[in-house]
Amino acid sequence: MNLGDFNQLPAAEAEPLLRNCCAAETWVQGMLNARPFMDRNSLYAACRQLWPILTEADWLQAFEAHPRIGNLDSLRKKYASTRNLAGDEQAGTRQADEDTLQRLSTGNQAYLDKFGFIFIVCATGKSAPDMLELLEQRLCNTRGEELQNAAQEQAKITELRLEKLL
């Protein structure tokens, strides 16, 4: 799909595509209202203009749409090898050892327990050990700091997904 095609979609068809990029309702509606986009730069500008108006509830809504990483079986599958990963978002992931997977599982649960939302990170180009290191560093933060960190990561993920969409 190109930008022209996207601009011409009825809102009912464009909405779920945008929601796949970021599930925050305020963001989705803002992007729908900003159409048509003249070019990709105006698309990304509209996206970035919406970030400051999102509330904590909006961010939490966006985070809820991400799968929770914490089940050891799903972690084993996710980090088995780069060729088994879905999409390009985690193409930099290499095979992870059992200790790393265990620590990711434990760390993700500790993160959820501490902050009340799942660990959000833009995984593009990051290996399982890279993600574990980030997770363990971020566990030391306050909830406010983590909400801001997770929001910044969500913004990166959203822009990558918009790029894939178009």
C-alpha positions in Angstrom: 0.0 0.0 0.0 1.3 3.5 -0.8 0.4 6.7 1.0 -2.1 7.7 -1.7 -4.0 4.4 -1.2 -3.9 4.9 2.5 -5.3 8.5 2.2 -8.2 7.2 0.1 -9.3 4.4 2.5 -12.5 5.0 4.3 -11.9 5.7 8.0 -13.4 2.3 8.9 -10.6 0.6 6.8 -7.8 2.9 7.8 -8.6 2.7 11.5 -7.5 -0.9 12.1 -4.4 -0.3 10.1 -3.4 2.6 12.3 -4.4 0.6 15.5 -1.9 -2.1 14.4 0.8 0.6 14.6 -0.3 2.1 17.9 -3.5 1.0 19.8 -3.9 4.3 21.7 -7.4 5.5 20.6 -6.4 9.2 20.9 -3.5 8.6 18.6 -5.6 6.6 16.1 -8.3 9.2 15.9 -5.7 12.0 15.6 -4.1 10.3 12.7 -7.4 9.7 11.0 -8.3 13.3 11.4 -4.9 14.5 10.0 -5.5 12.7 6.7 -4.8 13.2 3.9 -1.0 13.3 4.2 0.9 15.1 1.5 3.9 12.9 1.8 5.7 10.6 4.3 7.2 13.6 6.1 3.7 15.0 6.9 2.6 11.6 8.0 5.5 11.3 10.5 5.0 15.0 11.6 1.4 14.3 12.4 2.4 11.2 14.3 5.0 13.1 16.3 2.6 16.0 17.1 0.2 13.6 18.7 2.7 12.1 21.2 2.7 15.1 23.6 -1.0 15.1 24.0 -1.3 11.4 25.0 -2.2 10.8 28.6 -1.0 8.0 30.8 -4.2 6.1 30.0 -3.5 6.5 26.3 0.0 5.1 26.7 -1.2 2.2 28.8 -3.8 1.4 26.1 -1.0 1.3 23.6 1.2 -0.9 25.8 -1.7 -3.4 26.3 -1.7 -4.2 22.6 1.8 -5.7 22.8 2.2 -9.3 23.7 3.6 -10.0 27.1 7.0 -11.7 27.0 7.4 -13.8 30.0 6.4 -17.4 29.2 9.5 -19.5 28.9 8.2 -21.5 25.9 7.3 -18.4 24.0 10.7 -16.9 24.8 12.5 -20.1 23.6 10.6 -19.9 20.3 11.2 -16.2 19.9 14.9 -16.4 20.4 15.5 -19.8 18.8 17.2 -18.2 15.7 16.8 -15.2 13.6 15.3 -17.1 10.7 12.4 -18.2 13.0 11.5 -14.7 14.0 8.4 -13.0 12.6 9.0 -9.9 10.7 12.1 -7.7 10.7 11.6 -6.1 14.1 13.9 -8.5 15.8 16.2 -9.5 13.0 19.2 -8.8 15.1 18.3 -11.4 17.7 20.7 -14.3 17.9 20.3 -17.6 19.6 19.7 -17.1 23.3 20.9 -19.4 26.0 18.6 -20.9 28.7 20.0 -18.6 31.4 19.2 -15.5 29.4 15.7 -16.8 28.7 15.1 -17.5 32.4 16.3 -14.0 33.3 14.1 -12.4 30.7 11.1 -14.3 32.0 11.8 -13.4 35.6 12.7 -9.8 34.7 9.6 -9.2 32.6 7.4 -10.4 35.5 9.3 -8.2 38.0 8.8 -5.3 35.6 5.1 -5.9 35.3 4.8 -6.2 39.1 6.7 -3.0 39.8 5.3 -0.7 37.1 1.9 -2.2 36.3 2.5 -2.5 32.6 4.7 -4.7 30.4 8.3 -4.0 29.4 8.2 -2.1 26.1 11.3 -1.8 24.0 11.9 -1.3 20.3 13.5 -4.7 19.6 14.8 -3.9 16.1 18.5 -4.8 16.0 18.6 -6.0 19.6 19.7 -9.5 20.7 18.1 -11.3 23.6 21.1 -10.3 25.8 20.8 -6.7 24.7 17.1 -6.7 25.7 17.9 -8.4 29.0 20.5 -5.7 29.8 18.0 -2.9 29.0 15.3 -4.6 31.1 17.6 -5.0 34.1 18.7 -1.4 33.8 15.2 -0.1 33.5 14.0 -2.0 36.5 15.9 0.5 38.7 13.8 3.4 37.4 10.7 5.0 39.0 7.3 4.4 37.5 7.3 7.9 36.0 10.7 7.4 34.4 9.5 4.0 33.0 6.3 5.4 31.6 8.4 8.0 29.7 10.9 5.3 28.5 8.1 3.0 27.4 6.3 5.8 25.6 9.5 6.7 23.7 10.0 3.1 22.8 6.3 2.9 21.7 6.9 5.9 19.5 9.8 4.2 17.8 7.8 1.0 17.3 4.9 3.0 15.9 7.1 4.8 13.3 8.6 1.5 12.2 5.2 0.0 11.8 4.0 3.0 9.8 7.0 2.5 7.5 6.1 -1.2 7.0 2.4 -0.3 6.4 3.4 2.0 3.6 
